[in-house]
Amino acid sequence: MHRERHGTGPVGFDLDMTLIDSRRAILASWAALAAETGVPVDLAEVDRRLGAKLEDEIAQWFPANQRDAAVATYRRHYLTVAAGLTTALPGARAALAAVRQAGEAAVIITAKHVSSASPSLAVAGLSGDDLFTNVHGAEKAAVLARIGAAAYVGDTPADMEAATAAGVTAVAVPTGSFPAGDLRAAGADVVLGSLHEFPPWYARLRGRR
């Protein structure tokens, strides 16, 4: 586990199940995709891997020659259901505000495609100072390094590994599909119960600069 950095610099936030509760929208879209295509999909398996790129999850269920069409069909269904099934997670607005009030940028870095990320943020009433979409794992690490982030907040082991690879403070919230123990094992420097705990933690991090 790496040591926490100083608190200066942008703070990155994952989107799905970190800032927004999109689980119902995601699973409803997968159910609709399965119904339309006739391809069986185990929604419990999808749920256990929330946070991966859509293309990677599609590859678990569809042969190569059907994947592009499946991605397009999923996104069509997602845009239909997201408005009624997406909410901001507790503490999300306050967490973003805490970063901005400190004079830093709150940057959203997500595996979600921009066609889904932007409407999801709008529905939840959230916004970032910058938005990087369709990135996962090492791609997130590259973004974090490029923007000189101080920390990255996420809900998956891959998020913690990305933060560690970028040399930034890895902040975990177990609000997605992975328990706190999995996030610690993946390199989390701190595990918060929810984003409600982010502002005081962030104030302490800033105080150590």
N, C-alpha and C positions, 0 to 999 in steps of 0.2 A: 504493500500500500504506500502511495506517495504522500508527501506532506502537503498540507494546505498552502496554497499560494497567498500572496498578499491580496487584498480585496479590490485592487484597482483593475479596470478593464471591463469590457462588456461581459454580461452574463448570458449564457445560452440556456434555452429551455426547449426540451422536447415538447411535442404537441399532444398526441394521443395518449390519454390516461395519465398525463402529467399536468397539462393546463386544461384540457377538455376531457369530459367523459363522453367518449364516442363509441363505447362498447356496443350499445344497443343498435346504433346506426351501422356499425361494421358487421355485426352478426346478422342483422336484417338484410343487408346487402348480399352477404354470402348466401343466405337462405334463398333469396330471390334469384341469384345467379344459378344456384343448384337447380331450382325449380325450372328456370327457363332453358337450361342446357341439358337437363337430365343427368348431369354428372353428380354422383353422391359426394357430399362434403360433410365431414364430421365437425360440427360447429364447436364442440368442446375442444377439439384439437386446434382449431383456428384460435379459439379464445386463449389457449395456453401459450400461444406464440404472438400475442398482440404486440405490435411494435416493429415487426419485420416489414420490409418493402412488400407492397402488394404483389409485384412480379415474382418475388421469391415464394410467397405463399401460394400463388396461383400454380407455380411449378410443382407444388406438392400434390395437386389434384388433377391437372390437365396435361395431356401430351403436348409436345412442343408445337405441333402445327395448329393447336387450338388456343394457345396462351394469349396471343395478342387480342383475339376476339373476346376471350374471357375477361381480360383486363378492361377492355372498353365497355363490356356489358356490366361488369361490377361497378365501374365509375358512373355509368348511367343510372343504375339503381341507387347508388350512394347519394348522388345529388338530389334524387327524388325524396329520400327518407331523412337526410341529415338534418334538415331544418326542424323537424319535429322531435328528433331523438338525440340532439347534442346540447350539452350544457357545460358551463364552466365548472371546473372542479373547485371544491372549497379552498379558499385562500389564493386562487390564481390571480385575481385582479390585484390583491394587496401585494403579492410577490412581485409582479411586474412593476407596480407603482414604487415599491421600495428601491428597486434598481434605478428607476428614472429619477427618483427624489435624491439619490446619491450622485446624480450627474453622469450616470453610466447608461449604456444602451442595453435594452432587453431584447435579445435576438432569439428568434424562434428557428430551430434547426430540426427538421423532421423528415422521416421517410415518406411522409404523405406527398402525393403529387400536388402541384400548385392548384390544379383544377378542383381538388377536394379541400386542400388546406385553407385557402382564402375564404371560401364560403363557410367552412366550419368555424373559423375565427369570428367571422361576422355574426353568425348565429349566436355564438357564445358571448358576444359583446367584448371581445378581446382584440388586442392588436400588439404587434411587435414593432420595434424600431427598424428591424430588418428581418427578412424571411428567407431561409434557405430550405428548399424542398427537394424531395426525391434523393435524400442522402441517408446512408445507414452505415454503422460500423466505422471502418477506416475512413469513409467519406466524411462522416461527422467529425472525426478527429482532425482531418485536413482543414475543415471549415473553422473549427475552434482555434487551431494554430494560426490560421491566416488572419483571423480577426483579433488575435491577442486576448482571448477570453480569460477571465479570472476563474470562472467556474462553469460547470454544465450541470443542469438539473434534469434528471430523467427517471424513468420507472423500469428500465430493463437492464439486464446484465450487459447487453451490447452498448447501452448508453454509458455505463460505468467504464467499460473497456475503452470506449472512444475518448472519454475524458482523461483516463490514465495515459493513453497513447499520446494525447496532445499536451500532457504535463499540466493540466488544469485541475482544480479541485472538483472531485466527483461527488455530487450531491444527489442522493437517492430519495425517492418518495415511493413507498410500496402501495401505490394506488392503482396499479395495473394488474398484470397477471403473475407477477413475481414477488415472493415474500422477501422480507428484509434480509434474511440469511443469504439468499441467492445474490442479492445486490451487494452485500458486504463481501461475499466470496469473489465477486467480479471486480472488486477494487474500490467500492464506495468509501470515501473519506468520512462521510456523515450520512446517517439515515434519519430523515425527518418523518414524523408520523403523517403529516400532510403539509401542504404549502402554507397553512396557517402558521407553521413554525419557521417559515423562511425569513420573514423580516427581522426578527430578533437575532437569528443565526447570522444573517448577512451583516447586520450592524456590528456583531462581534468580529466577523471576518474583516470588515473595513477598519475596525479599530486596531487590528494587528499590522496594518500596513506600515 
